[in-house]
Amino acid sequence: MTAGVTAHARIVARADGRGGTALPVLDGDGPLALRRTRGSGDEARVMVVGAMSGPLGGDRFALDARVEECARLRVGSAAATIALPGQAKGDARYDVRLDVADGAELCWLPEQLISARNSDLRVTTRAEVGAGARLVLREEQVLGRTGEQSGRLVSRLTVRVAGRTVLDQQLSCGPGAPGGWDGPAVLAGHRSVGQLVVVRPEFADRPVAAGMLGECAALVPLPGPAVLVSAVAPDALTLRRLLDGALTSLDRSNEPHRT
């Protein structure tokens, strides 16, 4: 039996003492290559570059990012991640662990995850956010490439703020998933689904009200200084527009009022 690929990438961002952010650890192997790109102000930026296809069946990927006190980091990816069937038996796994210290800031903005036909992928994302830290976390899943059925996709997202769990949700889609995942109470026939989690200390003093953002997106305040935006859409482009629009609205609504 052909074994899957195992890969582990690590990022550590640290304030450099000169008003910027250093990256003392930027280490990726196999299909998880990390590249530092031009930052902005005191923010460091990293791009995840897929050096190989995958994840394929049997693969085990892990990516850890830690942002230390007073550091700012933005992480994106060069292209969409495509889950594909592989020669190895069993599902593929992709585990992401994020740690944002008190006074630090992380923007986690990867491109879409596409679940191709006959693939089987389990994704877990866990974020530990310190008191006074700031986080923008976006996840987008697309069920099948153009004209094809989705593979099996299980995605779990957990966010803890100051040691308190504010979000722990799981979505299962595709063949073998529990019945109803494509029904009106979940995806309602849409093929793109996404989440946006925003943690900001100012939400504690200026909480954001729950509400619908059009017909296919909703904003829900979470315990503590955090909000969740969930959206579904017929395609990846529409989904991105919904989530980007929600983030822009949050930025505007939480600006301090001037008299």
BELSULPE-V753315 format. One record per pair of residues at least 4 apart in sequence whose C-alpha atoms are under 7 Angstrom apart, sorted by the first residue. I is the first residue (numbers start at 1). J is the second residue. Records with the same first field share a line. If there is no record, write none. Layout:
BEGIN
I: J / J
END
This chain:
BEGIN
1: 88
2: 87 / 88
3: 58 / 88
4: 57 / 58 / 59 / 88
5: 59 / 60
6: 59 / 60 / 61
7: 29 / 30 / 31 / 32 / 60 / 61 / 62
8: 28 / 29 / 61 / 62 / 63
9: 27 / 28 / 29 / 32 / 62 / 63 / 64
10: 25 / 26 / 27 / 28 / 63 / 64 / 65
11: 25 / 26 / 27 / 64 / 65 / 66
12: 23 / 24 / 25 / 26 / 65 / 66 / 67
13: 21 / 22 / 23 / 24 / 66 / 67 / 68 / 71 / 73
14: 21 / 22 / 23 / 67 / 68 / 71
15: 20 / 21 / 22 / 70 / 71
16: 20 / 21 / 22
19: 42
20: 42 / 43
21: 42 / 43 / 44 / 71 / 72
26: 34
27: 34
28: 32 / 33 / 34
29: 33
30: 51
31: 50 / 51 / 52
32: 48 / 49 / 50 / 51
33: 48 / 49 / 50 / 51
34: 46 / 47 / 48 / 49
35: 46 / 47 / 48
36: 45 / 46 / 47
37: 45 / 46 / 47
38: 45
39: 43 / 44 / 45
42: 72
43: 72 / 73
44: 72 / 73 / 74
45: 73 / 74 / 75
46: 74 / 75 / 76
47: 75 / 76 / 77 / 78
48: 76 / 77 / 78
49: 77 / 78
54: 82 / 83 / 84
55: 59 / 82 / 83 / 84 / 92
56: 83 / 84 / 85 / 86 / 92
57: 84 / 85 / 86 / 87 / 88 / 89 / 90 / 91 / 92 / 119 / 120
58: 88 / 89 / 90 / 91 / 92
59: 92 / 93
60: 92 / 93 / 94
61: 93 / 94 / 95
62: 94 / 95 / 96
63: 95 / 96 / 97
64: 96 / 97 / 98
65: 97 / 98 / 99
66: 98 / 99 / 100
67: 71 / 72 / 73 / 99 / 100 / 101 / 104 / 106
68: 100 / 101 / 104
69: 101 / 102 / 103 / 104
70: 103 / 104
71: 104 / 105
72: 104 / 105 / 106
73: 105 / 106 / 107
74: 106 / 107 / 108
75: 107 / 108 / 109 / 110
76: 108 / 109 / 110 / 111
77: 110 / 111
79: 111
80: 111 / 112 / 113
81: 112 / 113 / 114
82: 113 / 114 / 115 / 116
83: 114 / 115 / 116 / 119 / 121
84: 116 / 119
85: 118 / 119 / 120
91: 120 / 121
92: 120 / 121 / 122
93: 121 / 122 / 123
94: 122 / 123 / 124
95: 123 / 124 / 125
96: 124 / 125 / 126
97: 125 / 126 / 127
98: 126 / 127 / 128
99: 127 / 128 / 129
100: 104 / 105 / 106 / 128 / 129 / 130 / 133
101: 129 / 130 / 133
102: 130 / 131 / 132 / 133
103: 132 / 133
104: 133 / 134
105: 133 / 134 / 135
106: 134 / 135 / 136
107: 135 / 136 / 137
108: 136 / 137 / 138
109: 137 / 138
112: 140 / 141 / 142
113: 140 / 141 / 142
114: 141 / 142 / 143 / 144 / 145
115: 119 / 142 / 143 / 144 / 150 / 151 / 153
116: 144 / 145 / 150 / 151
117: 144 / 148 / 149 / 150 / 151
118: 151
119: 151 / 152
120: 151 / 152 / 153
121: 152 / 153 / 154
122: 153 / 154 / 155
123: 154 / 155 / 156
124: 155 / 156 / 157
125: 156 / 157 / 158
126: 157 / 158 / 159
127: 158 / 159 / 160
128: 159 / 160 / 161
129: 133 / 160 / 161 / 162
130: 161 / 162
131: 161 / 162
132: 201
133: 200 / 201
134: 199 / 200
135: 198 / 199 / 200
136: 197 / 198 / 199
137: 196 / 197 / 198
138: 195 / 196 / 197
139: 194 / 195 / 196
140: 193 / 194 / 195
141: 192 / 193 / 194
142: 191 / 192 / 193 / 236
143: 150 / 191 / 192
144: 148 / 149 / 150 / 151
150: 174
151: 174 / 175
152: 173 / 174 / 175 / 176
153: 172 / 173 / 174
154: 171 / 172 / 173
155: 170 / 171 / 172
156: 169 / 170 / 171
157: 168 / 169 / 170
158: 167 / 168 / 169
159: 165 / 166 / 167 / 168
160: 164 / 165 / 166
161: 165 / 166
166: 222 / 223
172: 177 / 181
173: 177 / 181
181: 186 / 187
182: 186 / 187 / 188 / 189
183: 187 / 188 / 189
184: 188
187: 232
190: 232 / 233 / 234
191: 233 / 234 / 235
192: 232 / 233 / 234 / 235 / 236 / 239
193: 231 / 232 / 233
194: 230 / 231 / 232 / 239
195: 228 / 229 / 230 / 231
196: 228 / 229 / 230 / 243
197: 227 / 228 / 229
198: 226 / 227 / 228
199: 225 / 226 / 227
200: 225 / 226
201: 225
202: 206
203: 207 / 208 / 225 / 226
204: 224 / 225
206: 254
208: 221
209: 221
210: 219 / 220 / 221
211: 218 / 219 / 220
212: 217 / 218 / 219
213: 217 / 218 / 219
216: 231 / 232 / 233
217: 229 / 230 / 231 / 232
218: 229 / 230 / 231
219: 227 / 228 / 229 / 230
220: 227 / 228 / 229
221: 226 / 227 / 228
222: 226 / 227 / 228
231: 239
232: 239
233: 238 / 239
235: 239
236: 240
237: 241
238: 242
239: 243
240: 244
241: 245
242: 246
243: 247
244: 248
245: 249
246: 250
247: 251
248: 252
249: 253
250: 254
251: 255
END
